[in-house]
Amino acid sequence: MVSVDTVYQRVLALANKEQRGYITPQEFNLLANQAQMVIFEQYFYDLNKFLIDPGMDTMHADIVDILEEKISIFERSDTLTLTANTGSLNSLNRFYRLSNVRRNNLILESVSRKDFRMFPNSPLAAPTATRPIYIVDTVNNTIQVAGRTFATLDIDYIASPTRVNWGYVITLGEAMYNPSAPDAQDFELHASEETLLVLKILELAGLVLNKVGLVQTAGAEEAEMITQQKLKQQPQQTR
């Protein structure tokens, strides 16, 4: 978790230092959620990149471990009810991406839409009770199963981050942080993402406020921070 108040105060301090204007709580909450999702979604692009990189070395392996640790915060498991071998993924809390589909010790195989249509007509590839298959319909956000009839399935999935909110009360005309507010919510990202969140929000704020300097400053600092992180993750040269 990352404290939403800590991030907001740092954002305000840096914005004021650059004389780029005041960011209201409402603006901050909108930008904070966008920044959180940008960082969260980048995990999967980066993980895919390093997993398929044929030149993977110790540094890449370390990055994969770090990314998997950050993603693990959002790992969830739930039971999905099926009707006519179809279940709605919308019933899963904050569903973002599917990891595994199983029933007890039986793991279902994910296939393409084309294979899902073709396999039942193939004597060798046809799904069976011991080798059921499934597809995810991204349009309707459903899962469809073939080869065996299921009433329920155990779903392992990645949930999207909880929407962040800087809760506050108005005191003497000023917005004051209220951690006890019913809608108060910290960032769900890994604690190491605090600085990146601040810079990403500042960058987005610069676009909203039409402050080119703020965008450039935040973007440059973000790039420098990412470069420093990569340098720290490089393996030591042996002599």
C-alpha positions, 0 to 999 in steps of 0.5 A: 500500500502507498499512502494517498495523503503522502502522495497528494502532499508531495504532488502539491509541494512539487506543483507549488515549487514549480509554480504550476497551480493548485490541484484540487482533491477532485482533480487529484483523485481522478489523476491518481486513479489514472496514474495507478492504472497506467503503472499497473497495466505496465507490469504486464507489458514489461513482464511479457517483454522480459519473459520472451526476451531470448537474451534473458540474463540474471538482470532480466530474471531479477526484473521478472521476480520484482514484477511478479511480486508487484502483481501478486498483490492483486492475485485472487481466487473465487468460485464461478457459477456456470449456466450451460457451461458459460459463466460471467466474469463480471461476477468476480470482484474487480476482474482484470485478467484470468490466470487459471481455470480449474476444478479441484485438481483438474486444470482446464486448457485455454484455447483460441476461439478458432480452436474452440470451434474446431476441436470438437470436430477433431478425433484427436483434439476433441476436448474430453472430461479429463481434458476440457477446454475453455475460451474467454469472450472479451466482448461479453466478458464470459468464459465458455467451457467444452468437453465436460459439464461444470456447475462451478469452476475455481478461478484464479485471476488478477484483480484491478486496483481498488479505486483510490480516493483522498477522503477529506472534510472542509474545515475553515474553507480548506480541504483537510485529509480525513482517513476515517472517511467512508470512501478514503482509499490508499493506493493498492500498488507496491510501496516501492511505487510511491515516487513513480506515482507522484511523478506520473500524477504530476505529469498528468496534472501538467496535461490537465492544467496545460502546463508544459513545463510540469509535464517535461519536469515530471517526465524527465525525473520519471525517466531518470528514476527508471534508468537508475532502477535498471542500473541497480538491477544489473548483475555485478561484473566478476573479475 
